[in-house]
Amino acid sequence: MLDLAFAKAALPESGALVLPLAEEDLGGALMGEWDRLLGGSLSRGVAAAEFKGRKGQSTTLYAPGGGLSRLVLVGLGKREALDAAGAEAAGGNAAAALGKETVASVDARAIGGWAGAAADLALGATLRAWRFDRYRTTEKPEDKPRLTGIKVLCEDPQAAKAEWASRRAVAEGVFLARELVSEPANILNPPEFADRLRKLEKLGVEVEVFGQKDLEKLGFGSMLCVSQGSAQPPRMVVMRWNGTDSKKKDSKPVAFVGKGVTFDTGGISIKPAGGMEDMKWDMAGAGTVAGLMMALAGRKAKVDVVGLVGLVENMPSSTAVRPGDVVTSYSGQTIEVINTDAEGRLVLADVLSYCKKRFDPAFMVNLATLTGAIIVALGNEHAGLFSNDDGLAQRIQEAGKAVGELAWRMPLGEAYDRAIKSDIADMKNVGGGRAGGSITAAQFIQRFVDGCPWAHLDIAGVAWGSKDQPTVPKGATAWGVRLLDRLVAEHHEGRTPAPAEVPAAEPPAAVSGAGSESPAVLAEGGGASADASIAAPVAPAPAPAARPATRRPRR
């Protein structure tokens, strides 16, 4: 993580300086102050580069004087539209533009109007500067990022430092989620994943790990059928953060549940080969829950939370579950497995049932890279949101808008539920065709929540990005950590992060999964043959071979 410091504004003795400027700031007092200190090079550079302060615009002036190596101008757009997300984006764009600098100063005084504005800029820079380079061994020193620290210049450094403390904890949670999702499947298998979550105990999180025999004893027939084809044993991890010290018997925690398929081949219903390497991040839901628990514990959230993750590997073998098998879930309901690539819902079924029975939470939110169908429906800008509770769904959407992690509510209904009716069991794990695949998956999951207020977030389209975004470098996005932290802070701690206002109109997504729709991803959730054809054109059939000429034999 970047080394962050906050200080009063002063010309740095060396290094780089970043000036975020709104359109209205050009020619104003702040710009004039720096222009005088730099001997007029700022105004000349702005004119030469035609810098207008537009949102997302950036310009670099090299050796501008005053001992600086470079001066980076970052546009904020219209001041009246500037909010926390805009401040974060400016910080992220600044970090990206600093190139090979090791240290830099950022003047945050142009960003204001709410408490924590300087800390929001610092958060954006920190989130963008993250990099997963654990397995790079031959990278040249000149190709490695050098930025190690940023000094944020502001009016009240002590207040900014206090605001930064909670944001730092959230950033650390985001980084944990990104790290887990980025790991290759030969490293992060279910036992290794569970072992890493034990480290949360240092923050005060209670961690329980359930192994193969424990799950068999509990009767997790649905989850265990997914793992039975793999040499890697399954795990369920239960994490508890008790932030209220409440001893009341009627006190209910809030619960978050994550799908953790550390690699998904599809099993016997095997996926297309194209993009199958992406299936290492089929555990992104579990990664988000882990990151959320770290964030809440790190900032000492005044709330009781349980986080549960079901960890398995879905592999084809002689012991793998077969299409047509019938399994009995923890809830006692039986499931006919029609497609072994619709495995995530089988994992969630048992973990959600267990969560409801043991903890009786105020609500449950589960996250899963569940279906390729949700990408066909919504693309990569929104996660799919399904819920049996209107209030919970609205709160999730509002929290998402505030942090740039967008969710779009999708329907549930009896007609969709009839699609998973089985001829020989209580239900089957996929619907009857291509239509409504993400909805029938949600209907399946809903059968295991036992009336508890519940929301399902299908994050298949937003968990991984193929290009850099202002606050999210290419790769794992950790989508959901910040949304759910905001949800908890606003509605279960009585603490509203500033600024509290949620945009009335749908804002652009700050965190998206653009470009993550490979054939294997689109096949997720049991639609291999149908969804793969959407991703790749069908090759034309070869022309029929010409019939060989025949000659009438001579008489």
C-alpha positions, 0 to 999 in steps of 0.5 A: 500500500502507498505510504500516505501523509497529509500536510499543509500546502507548500512547494515540494523540494523535489519529486512530482506535483499533481494539481487537480483542477476543475474547469472553473479553477483555470485562471483562478486563485489556486492556479495563480498561487502555483504559477507564481511559485513556478515562475509562470511555467504553469500558465504557459504549460496549460495554454500549450497543452490546451488543458481545459480541466475536463473530467478525466483529462490529464496533462504532464509538464516535465521539469516545470521549475522549482526543483520539480521533476514533473507537474501533472494536471488532472481535470475534475470537470464541472465543480458542481458535479464533483463528488466523492467518486470524482475525487477518487477518480482524480486520485487514481488518474494522478497515480497512473500519470506519475509514471516512474516517480517514487514520491509525489505531492497532490494538492487536494485543495481544489476538491472540497465541499464535504468532510473527507474530500482529501481522504477520498482523493488519497483512497483513489490513488491508493486503489489504483496503485495496487499491483499483483506481481508476486509471480514476476521474476524477470521484470526489468527494474525500469519496467516496475512501478516506482511510486511508493508514497504520496503527500496530500496537501490540504487545509486541515491535515489532522482532520484528513488523517482522521478521515483516512483511517476508515478508508485505509481499512476498506482499501486493505479489504479491497486488496485482500479480495483482489489478491485472492481473486488474482491467485492461480488455482494451483496455489489457491485451492480450498484448503489454502484459501481457508488457511489464509482466512485464519489470518483475520483472527489477528483483527479480532475476527472469529474464524471456524473452518469445516473440513470434509468430515465436518460437512459430511456430518452436517449433511452438505450433500449439495455442496459436497457433490460439487467437490467429489470429482476433485483431489482437493477437499472442500472447506466451509469457513465461518467468520464472525465479527462482533462489533457491538458486544451485544449480549441480547438473545434477540440480537441478530447479525447481518450475514454475507455468503460467498461462492468460492469455486477455486477452479471451475472446469464445469465438471462432466458438463465441461466448459469450452476451452476458450477462456477457461483460465478465467475460471480461477476467479470463479471464487470472486464472491468468496473473495469479496466476503473475505475482503468485507470482513477484513474491512469491517474488522479493520475499521472496528465497525459497530455491528455484528456480522457473519461471513460464510464462504463455501470453497470447492473445486469442480473437476471431471473425474471418475468420482465426479457427480454426473448429470442425472444424479440426485443429491440431498441438501442440508435443508433436506430438499432433493436436487436433480443435477442436470448440468454439473456446470451449474455448480455455484448454486449447489454450493450456496444452497447448503451454506445459505441454509446453514447460515439461516438455521444457525444464525437467524440473521437480519438479512442474508446477501450472497455474492457469486460469479453465477451465470454467463447469462447475466453478462448477456443481459447486463453487460459488464457495468452492472451486477444482477440483483435479485431479492425477496425484500424491496427495502434491502434491494433498494438499500443495496442499489443506493449504496452501490451508486454511492461508491460506483459499484452498480447493481440492477434489479432483476425479476423473480416469480412463480413462472420462473420457479416452475422452470426448475421443477424436476420429474424425480426430485424436489427441483433440478439445478437448471431451467429448461432452456436458454431463456432467463438463465440468471433468473432461474438460478436465483429462483433455485437459490431462493428455495434455501433462504427459508423466508429470510430477507435475502439478496443475491448478487450475480457478479459474473460480469463485474468481478474481473476487468480486462482494462485499467479503470481510474481506481481499478487496475486491470484484473480483479476488481473486488466488486462488492467490498465497498458497496457492502461496507457502505450498506453496513455503515449507513444502515446498521451502524448509524454512520453515514460516510460523507458525502451522504447524497446518492446521485439521483440519476444512474451514475457511470460505473466506477468498477466494471468488468469490461472485456471479461466475457470469454466463452468459458465465462459465458458458459458459467451456470450451465449454458455452455453450448448456448452461451458459447455460441454468443461469444464466438461466431460459428465456423461455416460448414465445409463445402461438400467434397466433389464426387469422383468421376466414374467411367463406364467400364468398357465392354 
